[in-house]
Amino acid sequence: MALVLGACGGGGDAPAEDAGLDAAIDAAGPDAAPSVSADQVFDPTVVRRFELTVAPADWQWLQDHARDEQYVPADLRYGDVTRARIGLRFKGSVGSLAICFDGNGQRTCPKLSMKLDLDQYVAGQRFAGLEHLDLHAMMNDPSQMKDRLAYGLYRAAGVPAPRSVHARLIINGADQGLFALVEEIDGEFVEDHFRAVDGGEGNLYKEVWPMHPGPDPYRAALETNRDPATSVDRMVRFAAALRTATPATFRAVIASWTDLPTLVSYLAVDRLIDHWDGIVGWYCPQNQPGGCRNHNYFWYEESTRDRLWLVPWDLDLTLQVPSPIRSNYGMPDWNASPSDCALRRVFLGLWGRPPACDHLIALMAQVLWPDYQARTAELLAGPASPAALEAEIAAMEALLAPEVASDPFGPGTARWRQAVADLRADLPLLRARVAP
């Protein structure tokens, strides 16, 4: 599938991506060479190899303090390209890190996700124009394909979304196995993906929904422009406009604040892949319904006008039937008007709330339903057609077979082949579930 923003009928106002990604800024210094571009790093036809050298004491400290998500220094080699003193840590918070340890603190997962920070110790250092690299262990996905397949669908639909390919990681000469290499959503991401819109100078917010009347939650969620003087007035005004919107006024309100075709495309892909742990998954502190929140998304706020873009994140729990949150815990779908918004137990000791109990989710489902159905039909006939999906899976299957066979910490060939077969079997059910 073509991973080009604006494809498949996306809004004419959709952001453009610089194909060259300004590889010149890859150099750690004015005389550093050779260089590499992000387009090469995210080439989906090969499995890239990253080699890290870490002081043995630092590597042991990282193993002993994995859940702290603290960096240690490491040196990176990628082919002939090297970067000295980058930051290395484990990542994943609750969903893919905390669950990898039992009640006694013993690690139960053979492989953990990792994050590389190029300028943790060397200010301004970059690799392929990137500030961070995320290596996802795919422990929740024995098919090893869902990150790449799901992000590809967003991008094919015209939604600004990270690139994802596969990579092999070597640390101190020891093979750590196969990972999903996912483009980090950070300042470099917005510069690259929103260059044509406003130069990528706007605010990037992580996991804050436009429902708060004051600035503090938005300021706390800033991922770029973190200066205390940064204005978050646009998010405050966006939330205020949504709070007073009605079914009669919502279309005009949301169209004035977002690129509506791109937002609808986001919804269409989100529901097709059943991203139940994304914007429709609402988690709440017990007996505190006002504290409910969703996660695994970002907002990019343009710097020159009132315009916001929704960006997806963390897709390893997608593309599965049935959805765990609905089948196991009785959670209604996003477009179902719940008769009861009382909190209910979901998993990991958390409580949840039906998606449509949120004002914005409810209005999108009610008012944008015809747009959503039309866009879904386009996706099902295009990048999410049986032929297109099978072509993607077959290409990954051929690429990954030798990697899975030699991964010392992976699912193993038999389990992987069964998971790929299960994925193939689930895709028609996912398509049928959203078909207009």
C-alpha positions, 0 to 999 in steps of 0.5 A: 500500500502506498504510504503517502499522506493525502492518498485515497481521498484525504482532505485537500488541506492534509499535511505533506511530508518532505521525501528527503527528510533533510538528511543533511541534519543527520550528521552529529557534527559538520565533518561527520560522515557517512550519512543516511536518510530516514527514507532508507531507515524506513525502507519496508523491503529490508530488515535493518540492523542496529548495533549498540555497545553499552558498558557492561555495568550500565547494561546490568543496571538497565536490566535491574531497573527496567521499569524505571525507564531511565537512560544509560549511555550507549554507542550506535552503529548502523552499517557504516554510520555511528553515533556516540553516547546516545540514550538507551532505556526500556519503554512501555509503561503499563501495557508492555513493560509493567506487565512483563514483571510478576508480583515479585519483580521477576521479569516474565517477558523474554524481550522488552521494548526500547527507546533510543534518544540521540541527544540525551547526552549530546545536544542536537545529535540526530540520526537520519534526521531523527531524534528518537528511535522506538524499538517495539518488542511486539510481545503482544503480537506473535504475528509480528505484523500489526504495528506495520500493517495498522500504521500503514493503513492510517498513512494510506488513508491520508492520516499523519502517522508514524512509519513502521518497519522491522529491525534487528537489534544487537547489544554488545554482540548479543542478538536481541531479536526482531523488533518493530522500528516505529517513528517517534512522535516528537519535534522531528516528526512534526517538522517532517510531517507538517513542514508544508503546513506551518513548518512544524512549529506548533504545539504537540500534545500527548494524550490530552482530550479537549474537555478541560476548561483550563490550561493546566492539563494541556500545558502538562501534556506538551511534547514540544514548545515546553517553555512555561510561557507557551500558550495553549489557548487554542486547545482551551478554545477548542475544548470550549467550542466542543463543550457547547456544541450540539448535534445541530452545530457540531459539523460546523464547529469541528470543520472549523477546528480540524481538517474534516476529511482527515479526521473522518479518515482517522475514525474509519481506520481506527474502527476498522483495525479496532483500536480499542485501546485508543481514543475510544478506550476510556479508563477511570479511577474508581468512583471518580467518573470525572477523572476518566481519560483515553490514551494512545494518541497525540494532537498537533496544533498548528502555530498560525491558525486554529487547526488541530490534527489527531495522530495515532499511537501504540497499535500493537493491540489492534487487528484482533477479533474479538475486541478484548475490551468489549467481549470480556468486559461488556463495553459497548462500541463507540457509536452505541448510545449507552443507557448507563454511564456508570463505571465498570471493571475492565482489566489490570484493576482499572475501571472503564466507561462507554466511549459515547459517554464522552461528548466529542465521541458521541457527537462524532458518531452521531453527526459524522456517521454518513461521512464515516460510512462513506470513507469506510467504504472507500478504504474497504475498496482501496488500501483495506481491500482483501487483495491489498491486505493480502499483498502486504501480509505476503510481503511481510511473511516472506521478509520475516520468515528467516528473521523469526526462525533465528530470533532467540526471543521471538514467538518461534516459527510454528507460533508465528505461522499460526498467528499469521493465519489467525490474522488472515482469518480475522481481517474479513471479520474486521472488514465485515464489522465496519462495512456500511 
